[in-house]
Amino acid sequence: MASLRIHDCVIIGAGPAGSAAAIEMARAGRDVLVLDRGEFPRFRIGESFLPRTKRAFRRLGVLDKCLALPHARKVGVEITMGDWRYGPQYFFFRDVFGDGDKETFNMARIHLDQMLMESAREAGAEVRTSCAVHGIERMEDGDVRLVTDSGPVHARWLIDASGQATTIGRERSQRRFHSFLRNVAYFEHFENVIRPSGRGANCFGLVIADEGWFWMIPLDATRTSVGFVASEALHTSLDIPADQRLQWAIDRTPVLRERMASAIGPDRNRTISDFTYRCDPFSGPGHFLIGDAAAFLDPVWSTGLTLGLLGAEQAAGSVIRMSNGSSPATERARHNAWTTRITNRAFRLVEGFYDPGFRDLLFSPRRTKQLERAFVTLLAGEIDRVPFGVATRCLALGALVTIQRHRPIAARVRPFKMCLASADGVDSQ
Ligand SMILES: Cc1cc2nc3c(=O)[nH]c(=O)nc-3n(C[C@H](O)[C@H](O)[C@H](O)COP(=O)(O)OP(=O)(O)OC[C@H]3O[C@@H](n4cnc5c(N)ncnc54)[C@H](O)[C@@H]3O)c2cc1C
């Protein structure tokens, strides 16, 4: 009987995290096999990228390929209350501390993910699509065996990049959900959405209501991705089908009604669960977890791809170093510590958005420029190497948020409540 080929690394999932890890390792001459149960090109949500994501694309050598695909420029974030109260607030990446990128782009994932998967192939990785992993028979350092649609697979190391399927997290019951970040997202692509002009031109649109928030992401010259992220409470209490809830929310929100007055798009929306979780420990005997397979974070600050690409770089580096003699225990400890640190930072950033004290400061006309710049630096995705000055300013910002919660130093914002608003107009609040 012919003996089974032993790959240096097998990766579950050819999404951005899996493909990026494959590119890194294949370019370093490692024998990499990527298995994905889906067929490409395929739809995925998660279309707005941070300046740090752009740098990760550049490092992978795929930035020019990205920019050759349909995309839209992104220079910052425009934040508004759903009925325009307090006026739009702007945060621009040009204010980022340090020499990181000062702008980035958005793009439909159908293009990006296909390009990344093909780039992994071009780099020398073997990629099998329509090939699901059904089970893990063995997972020890240097000896991993999987049961797959294309038969048994044998490798020295396993990287789980299976996204929200969290193959290892589920198998080992490691997935822990966040106590309150349990949202549901309703979304679609539209033509003819009015885009902000003036200061807001080329900004990611974030529109806040008490019951959730909207994203408005220009994807290319004409198409805009619009989504509504609803709290679990709203999701479970609404008595209308899930695939009509985006329109329901738009009808009750003046900013969306105005910008989508002539929008053309499907009658029904897509839906995805948006529950924040983490699957730590992020590595163990024979394996590493990256991307959404490691942790998923509420997408308000568009951190998903940044975390996935940076995690891929870390895990690929570990596999390469182990094949050069580094000890598995050292690499495991390194990956766990790195992923824990980055995930904790990103979690704090997202938890802040849901803190009423933070929202008060967000809409305050008396924002401190230096603190704002530190916040924008994190918003740009510069969370893997936070300069000392940014870290101390962010600590100061955190302290102000705590003070604001207990003894207001800025006016309290009155949230816009869409449930008090009718589809024809806004009831008095
Ligand atoms: C509503 C919403 C909005 C978002 N917005 C943004 C945003 O604006 N910006 C941003 O950066 N991020 C955003 N994200 C997050 C982003 O989409 C994810 O972080 C990103 O897709 C993770 O990439 P990944 O490679 O880890 O996983 P995925 O892209 O999900 O890829 C995982 C792959 O694994 C494959 N797979 C799963 N199980 C198996 C199996 N058993 N066998 C074989 N293959 C398998 C799947 O087919 C899939 O192709 C958003 C997420 C949500 C839910």
The ligand as an SDF file (V2000), in Angstrom:
LIG
                    3D

 53 58  0  0  0  0  0  0  0  0999 V2000
  -21.8820   41.1370    9.9110 C   0  0  0  0  0  0  0  0  0  0  0  0
  -20.3960   41.1100    9.7920 C   0  0  0  0  0  0  0  0  0  0  0  0
  -19.7130   42.2120    9.2890 C   0  0  0  0  0  0  0  0  0  0  0  0
  -18.3200   42.1880    9.1940 C   0  0  0  0  0  0  0  0  0  0  0  0
  -17.6700   43.3020    8.7270 N   0  0  0  0  0  0  0  0  0  0  0  0
  -16.3180   43.2880    8.6560 C   0  0  0  0  0  0  0  0  0  0  0  0
  -15.6240   44.3960    8.1150 C   0  0  0  0  0  0  0  0  0  0  0  0
  -16.2140   45.3790    7.6790 O   0  0  0  0  0  0  0  0  0  0  0  0
  -14.2680   44.3330    8.0710 N   0  0  0  0  0  0  0  0  0  0  0  0
  -13.5750   43.2380    8.5300 C   0  0  0  0  0  0  0  0  0  0  0  0
  -12.3480   43.2500    8.4900 O   0  0  0  0  0  0  0  0  0  0  0  0
  -14.2150   42.1660    9.0130 N   0  0  0  0  0  0  0  0  0  0  0  0
  -15.5640   42.1580    9.0870 C   0  0  0  0  0  0  0  0  0  0  0  0
  -16.2150   41.0580    9.5430 N   0  0  0  0  0  0  0  0  0  0  0  0
  -15.4230   39.9120    9.9970 C   0  0  0  0  0  0  0  0  0  0  0  0
  -14.8550   39.1460    8.8040 C   0  0  0  0  0  0  0  0  0  0  0  0
  -15.8740   38.7860    7.9310 O   0  0  0  0  0  0  0  0  0  0  0  0
  -14.1460   37.9100    9.3200 C   0  0  0  0  0  0  0  0  0  0  0  0
  -13.2950   38.2750   10.3820 O   0  0  0  0  0  0  0  0  0  0  0  0
  -13.3300   37.2140    8.2350 C   0  0  0  0  0  0  0  0  0  0  0  0
  -14.1510   36.7230    7.2090 O   0  0  0  0  0  0  0  0  0  0  0  0
  -12.5750   36.0400    8.8570 C   0  0  0  0  0  0  0  0  0  0  0  0
  -11.8090   35.3960    7.8730 O   0  0  0  0  0  0  0  0  0  0  0  0
  -11.4100   33.8920    8.1140 P   0  0  0  0  0  0  0  0  0  0  0  0
  -10.4710   33.5280    7.0110 O   0  0  0  0  0  0  0  0  0  0  0  0
  -11.0060   33.6660    9.5170 O   0  0  0  0  0  0  0  0  0  0  0  0
  -12.7850   33.0650    7.9580 O   0  0  0  0  0  0  0  0  0  0  0  0
  -13.7530   32.9010    6.6870 P   0  0  0  0  0  0  0  0  0  0  0  0
  -13.6130   34.0100    5.7310 O   0  0  0  0  0  0  0  0  0  0  0  0
  -15.1060   32.6510    7.2600 O   0  0  0  0  0  0  0  0  0  0  0  0
  -13.2230   31.5590    5.9830 O   0  0  0  0  0  0  0  0  0  0  0  0
  -13.3550   30.3100    6.6360 C   0  0  0  0  0  0  0  0  0  0  0  0
  -13.3790   29.2390    5.5610 C   0  0  0  0  0  0  0  0  0  0  0  0
  -13.3580   27.9620    6.2070 O   0  0  0  0  0  0  0  0  0  0  0  0
  -14.1330   27.0540    5.4360 C   0  0  0  0  0  0  0  0  0  0  0  0
  -14.5380   25.9460    6.3200 N   0  0  0  0  0  0  0  0  0  0  0  0
  -15.2720   25.9990    7.4420 C   0  0  0  0  0  0  0  0  0  0  0  0
  -15.4140   24.7580    7.9670 N   0  0  0  0  0  0  0  0  0  0  0  0
  -14.7440   23.9200    7.1660 C   0  0  0  0  0  0  0  0  0  0  0  0
  -14.5360   22.5020    7.1710 C   0  0  0  0  0  0  0  0  0  0  0  0
  -15.0280   21.7110    8.1250 N   0  0  0  0  0  0  0  0  0  0  0  0
  -13.8110   21.9490    6.1660 N   0  0  0  0  0  0  0  0  0  0  0  0
  -13.2780   22.7400    5.1940 C   0  0  0  0  0  0  0  0  0  0  0  0
  -13.4610   24.0720    5.1330 N   0  0  0  0  0  0  0  0  0  0  0  0
  -14.1700   24.6590    6.0990 C   0  0  0  0  0  0  0  0  0  0  0  0
  -15.3050   27.9040    4.9670 C   0  0  0  0  0  0  0  0  0  0  0  0
  -15.8950   27.3530    3.8130 O   0  0  0  0  0  0  0  0  0  0  0  0
  -14.6420   29.2520    4.7120 C   0  0  0  0  0  0  0  0  0  0  0  0
  -14.3090   29.4510    3.3460 O   0  0  0  0  0  0  0  0  0  0  0  0
  -17.6030   41.0460    9.6170 C   0  0  0  0  0  0  0  0  0  0  0  0
  -18.2910   39.9190   10.0860 C   0  0  0  0  0  0  0  0  0  0  0  0
  -19.6730   39.9470   10.1790 C   0  0  0  0  0  0  0  0  0  0  0  0
  -20.3960   38.7330   10.6980 C   0  0  0  0  0  0  0  0  0  0  0  0
  1  2  1  0
  2  3  1  0
  2 52  2  0
  3  4  2  0
  4  5  1  0
  4 50  1  0
  5  6  2  0
  6  7  1  0
  6 13  1  0
  7  8  2  0
  7  9  1  0
  9 10  1  0
 10 11  2  0
 10 12  1  0
 12 13  2  0
 13 14  1  0
 14 15  1  0
 14 50  1  0
 15 16  1  0
 16 17  1  0
 16 18  1  0
 18 19  1  0
 18 20  1  0
 20 21  1  0
 20 22  1  0
 22 23  1  0
 23 24  1  0
 24 25  2  0
 24 26  1  0
 24 27  1  0
 27 28  1  0
 28 29  2  0
 28 30  1  0
 28 31  1  0
 31 32  1  0
 32 33  1  0
 33 34  1  0
 33 48  1  0
 34 35  1  0
 35 36  1  0
 35 46  1  0
 36 37  1  0
 36 45  1  0
 37 38  2  0
 38 39  1  0
 39 40  1  0
 39 45  2  0
 40 41  1  0
 40 42  2  0
 42 43  1  0
 43 44  2  0
 44 45  1  0
 46 47  1  0
 46 48  1  0
 48 49  1  0
 50 51  2  0
 51 52  1  0
 52 53  1  0
M  END
$$$$
